[in-house]
Amino acid sequence: MTESITSPWDYAPAPESRDVAGLRPSYRMFVDGEFVDGSGQSLTSVNPATEETLAEVAGASAADVDRAVTAARAAFESTWATMPGSERAKYLFRIARLIQERGRELAVLETLDNGKPVKESRDTDVPTAAAHFFHHAGWADKLDHAGYGANPRPLGVAGQVIPWNFPLLMLAWKIAPALACGNTVVLKPAETTPLTALVFAEICQQAGLPAGVVNILPGAGDIGAELVAHPGVDKVAFTGSTEVGKSIQHRLAGTATRLTLELGGKAANIVFDDAPLDQAVEGVVNGGFFNQGHVCCAGSRLLVQESIAEELLDRLRTRVSALRVGDPLDKNTDVGAINSAEQLSRITELADTGEAEGARRWTSPCPLPSQGYFFAPTVFSEVHQSMRVAGEEVFGPVLSVLTFRTPEEAVTKANNTPYGLSAGIWTEKGSRILWAAQRVRAGVVWANTFNRFDPTAPFGGYQESGFGREGGRAGLEAYLDV
Amino acid sequence: MPTPPPALPGDLAEATRDDSTLKRFLHGLPGVDRVGLEQRAADLATRSIKKDSKLWAIDTAIGMIDLTTLEGADTAGKIGALAAKARRPDPDRPDTPPVAALCVYPDLAATAAEALNGSGVGVASVATAFPAGRSSSRVKLAEVELAVSAGADEVDVVIDRGAFLAGRYGQVHDEIREVKAACGRAHLKVILETGELATYDNVRRACWLALLAGADFVKTSTGKVSPAATLPVTHLMLGAVRDWRDRTGLSRGVKPAGGIRTTKDAVRYLVAVHEVAGRQWLSPELFRFGASGLLNDLLMQRRTQLDGHYSGPDYVAVDQ
């Protein structure tokens, strides 16, 4: 389908102002209520859209981990655990409001550091992060009513390690419930995206949060390993790759440390032949390409019923061609930059195996910027279960399309994965939604929508996608001694 | 010359054979998920259109306006004033494009045709017992004939919503067919009155019904019922004409009408046209705005874009 008449309407650039990020040449780590120099190797944060250096960030050492855990322990024992829930709630509400007030700054900084489109950091990451603090602030004085008996106790010091795909949002998912339940926190942001976490530390100061309740330690994987294995840590929460998750679980086996893991996924988005087609296409695009596909619950496996496969694919390619890929700071950009050169080469390698294994590769004809780490949205059709692109998590804007004939086959294929984080079901038939949702082994099942996040809804996985829930009443269990 | 009835592909021609095949066809269309449609419309509404793109959008939107007056109190004098404005919306800035058409009641179509003679601005007339559509076929057809003979280039007709909601699709179809024949050379815009159709599924069915019956345009509303045009409904209709083009190769237009008052609104609709239907639809041949107040806001914004500062409502002509 070609457009014969063209208009001059290529949207003029609409860049968000970079200045509002308040970017500084260097950032320090946050321990015991103070910004301090780290004694570890410092990090360099790079803007993945331009490859320019954004800032030098203090890196933590093993000794810093020890200091932070000690500070968190002291804060836990002297103030936070003994403070009435209604008082803790005030701090959380204050933090939530400050996130909103500094929302634009956080959104632009997140986009600079991570490469995601500012449309998403502005409309999803920052508001949802604030929502998690509001939600958990409300729980802080109602834990008696959470279903875990009277007066449930906090665990102590939580060591939390988060990924680079939603830096501020993952921080909120981790810190808000921990604090609401009376725990104190040492959090390590991802090596490539530490900046918003350090602005969050400023917000903690602004909110008057007692020293030591929240500590932020930038660092690489080795610091994460130090933190999770520290004997002063009572609870570990990790979001990241299944590989690292397994090593943490191995490390903590036989210890008293509590553990929750939120790991990889290869979610099936199942489109039945009676689906609302246009909205299913939107949901498939969202599932595959939201946040450049850097989403652990991404709907990266499209399972479509054979009778509509061709029509759906046609519509899908047309729709994906319209995605605007480019400058993440432009308010009209739909798909931004891949977070790092390393991730880009991993995506490129996996996509090449798809082609080598005989899947049909289609790439969006969108223009790509000459600088920065970009990958054009890609759809593989004629994919079979045995191919690597069908089984492995790509964590990039790559969608694999498989077909099915019967609902049973759809469920079998959807469940044929070591993961089990999320799934999507598209049909106009309510009974089929319930039938499929009961059979799909996934922690989150979306019906006629995808990638909808809400602090009231528990999120978490089956099998190698991890265990434990974040959000909702169920999510409190991970931070209470029950 | 009268346009011959379009040659539809076999399955579509078959769909209109009788009442029951028509019903099967319309009810076999894919469903519309309300949440998803509204979310998509809201997402696209966040597009940020600036500078040259905004100026282009303003001029394009001006050229797509069916400048409308559909009041019991309309007079020949008001039609004359609006016709002058339709030709030259901003006399201080003669490079401002004229609007697409002037939309009036059938008894004033002759007045409008005379006032617009030779200007290139079309005359659109409502017909078929607008806005309720409650009359006999005979009366409705007579009204179409009145409008066309008075010089209307475009006829905006309403469908019989009562018949549609009762499932008498054949009756609605045949009525549109007859109206289309009575239109002769005039373009036919079929008003679905989406505010009365209750569900998006019904809007999609009504779109296809109108297209099968030969509509040149599908139009959301009369402007007399609330809600009138909305972004989600327009998204849905743009999707229908896009699908129609894919199935038949024929390009049909969409006209949201009622409730679109600001430049910001208009730009959002144009973004939807651009990204849902495609660039080809960014033309008055295939997209119109049914509006009265919108033009003045577009003119003020146009001045602002060119002058670099706001002027004010006193610098554009009021429509009274």
HADDOCK unambig.tbl for C-alpha pairs under 7 A between the chains (distance, minus, plus):
assign (segid A and resid 3 and name CA) (segid B and resid 279 and name CA) 6.99 0.50 0.50
assign (segid A and resid 3 and name CA) (segid B and resid 280 and name CA) 6.26 0.50 0.50
assign (segid A and resid 5 and name CA) (segid B and resid 280 and name CA) 5.25 0.50 0.50
assign (segid A and resid 6 and name CA) (segid B and resid 279 and name CA) 5.98 0.50 0.50
assign (segid A and resid 6 and name CA) (segid B and resid 280 and name CA) 6.38 0.50 0.50
assign (segid A and resid 7 and name CA) (segid B and resid 279 and name CA) 6.38 0.50 0.50
assign (segid A and resid 9 and name CA) (segid B and resid 53 and name CA) 6.08 0.50 0.50
assign (segid A and resid 11 and name CA) (segid B and resid 49 and name CA) 6.28 0.50 0.50
assign (segid A and resid 11 and name CA) (segid B and resid 53 and name CA) 5.55 0.50 0.50
assign (segid A and resid 12 and name CA) (segid B and resid 49 and name CA) 6.83 0.50 0.50
assign (segid A and resid 12 and name CA) (segid B and resid 50 and name CA) 6.00 0.50 0.50
assign (segid A and resid 12 and name CA) (segid B and resid 51 and name CA) 6.62 0.50 0.50
assign (segid A and resid 12 and name CA) (segid B and resid 52 and name CA) 6.59 0.50 0.50
assign (segid A and resid 12 and name CA) (segid B and resid 53 and name CA) 5.56 0.50 0.50
assign (segid A and resid 14 and name CA) (segid B and resid 48 and name CA) 6.24 0.50 0.50
assign (segid A and resid 14 and name CA) (segid B and resid 50 and name CA) 6.55 0.50 0.50
assign (segid A and resid 274 and name CA) (segid B and resid 30 and name CA) 6.69 0.50 0.50
assign (segid A and resid 275 and name CA) (segid B and resid 30 and name CA) 6.77 0.50 0.50
assign (segid A and resid 275 and name CA) (segid B and resid 31 and name CA) 6.84 0.50 0.50
assign (segid A and resid 276 and name CA) (segid B and resid 30 and name CA) 5.40 0.50 0.50
assign (segid A and resid 276 and name CA) (segid B and resid 31 and name CA) 4.52 0.50 0.50
assign (segid A and resid 276 and name CA) (segid B and resid 32 and name CA) 5.09 0.50 0.50
assign (segid A and resid 276 and name CA) (segid B and resid 33 and name CA) 5.85 0.50 0.50
assign (segid A and resid 277 and name CA) (segid B and resid 30 and name CA) 6.04 0.50 0.50
assign (segid A and resid 279 and name CA) (segid B and resid 33 and name CA) 6.33 0.50 0.50
assign (segid A and resid 279 and name CA) (segid B and resid 36 and name CA) 5.40 0.50 0.50
assign (segid A and resid 279 and name CA) (segid B and resid 37 and name CA) 6.29 0.50 0.50
assign (segid A and resid 331 and name CA) (segid B and resid 47 and name CA) 6.89 0.50 0.50
assign (segid A and resid 331 and name CA) (segid B and resid 48 and name CA) 6.26 0.50 0.50
assign (segid A and resid 332 and name CA) (segid B and resid 47 and name CA) 5.48 0.50 0.50
assign (segid A and resid 332 and name CA) (segid B and resid 48 and name CA) 6.24 0.50 0.50
assign (segid A and resid 428 and name CA) (segid B and resid 31 and name CA) 6.91 0.50 0.50
assign (segid A and resid 449 and name CA) (segid B and resid 36 and name CA) 6.82 0.50 0.50
